[in-house]
Amino acid sequence: MKLSVIIVNYNVKYFLEQCLLSVEESNFPFEYEVFVVDNNSSDNSIAYLSEKFPNVFFIANSDNPGFAKANNQCIKVSKGEYILLLNPDTVVGENVFSNVCDFADKNPIAGAIGVKMINGYGEFLAESKRGFPTPWASFCKIFGLTKLFPNSTFFGRYHLKYLDENSIHRVDVLAGAFMLLRRSALNKSGLLDEDFFMYGEDIDLSYRIMKAGYENYYLPEKIIHYKGESTKKDIKYVKVFYQAMHIFFKKHYPHFGKIYSLFITSGIYARAAVAAMKRIITAVFNIKKTKKGLNVVLLDHSSLSYSQIINKMDKEKRKNTEYRIYSPKSGMIIGSNFAEKANNDAEQ
């Protein structure tokens, strides 16, 4: 078997449905399998989707063991030469899987491959290609130098914005939202580190794959990632994110100078405190982040393929414009922070 697709779900059944529809309509010139691991969702995800997608292997966890452990569950029983970690809040073009696997076939040094991700506004997501959070890159990120000099090869190593988003590159870090893994590379590097509950496990795995003698590649194949739909945006997850940064730093830079280590660690927790405070203020005063004069463009999948929709969003993105996709198979309209039956939306 060529490819095993693994999706970890938590309370995003409508986004997952659209994701599975895009997988179902993809062009597969080879044998593949799809797994969905549900981390104890409360939205009835398994019951809602299992009858609609009889060829998908559904696994229902009785608790939420985290992203890394859930993926490892499936990796251990999967059969593919390649393993794809895919977020449930993604939409994939019809030829992405075949093109990425073809690149992997032709480049045996490629241990992991990522793609160009855009959000529901058509904007490029910088985490599609990143550098390792080395002490210097972490320093620049935490203290704002990366934001001040985003295209600098000296200060901008964290997001690699100086690398063209529409070209192929060897990079350090790929995003777990779409991460194709060569099984032989995983056998050498080991599976996802389950010390990371959520966030950071993709950085850690990217690091270990390169240490195992492989390269990580970024390809300009395009997908939509409704960033953050598959996680709760509360203080708990702010804490988990910055704890993941701390785990990575301690794991891979244990012998770095104690003073510098303390400096970076203090910066990480300072950023965590600021982020948590912002979320508290937002919750207390019920502040909603909206884009002024937001326009909504509805893209109809009954007349446009997923590839055409994604290309249109990427090419024609306009300021303050959100793109929503109507799927005739599900009867749903999906966009960033938005999932609703089509007949309800049509009345607005």
Beta strands, then each sheet from edge to edge (+ up, - down):
strand 1: 3-9
strand 2: 32-39
strand 3: 57-61
strand 4: 82-86
strand 5: 90-92
strand 6: 110-118
strand 7: 169-171
strand 8: 178-182
strand 9: 215-225
strand 10: 295-300
strand 11: 321-327
strand 12: 332-335
strand 13: 338-341
sheet 1: 3+ 2+ 1+ 4+ 8- 6+ 9+ 5-
sheet 2: 3+ 2+ 1+ 4+ 8- 6+ 9+ 7-
sheet 3: 10+ 11+ 12- 13+
end
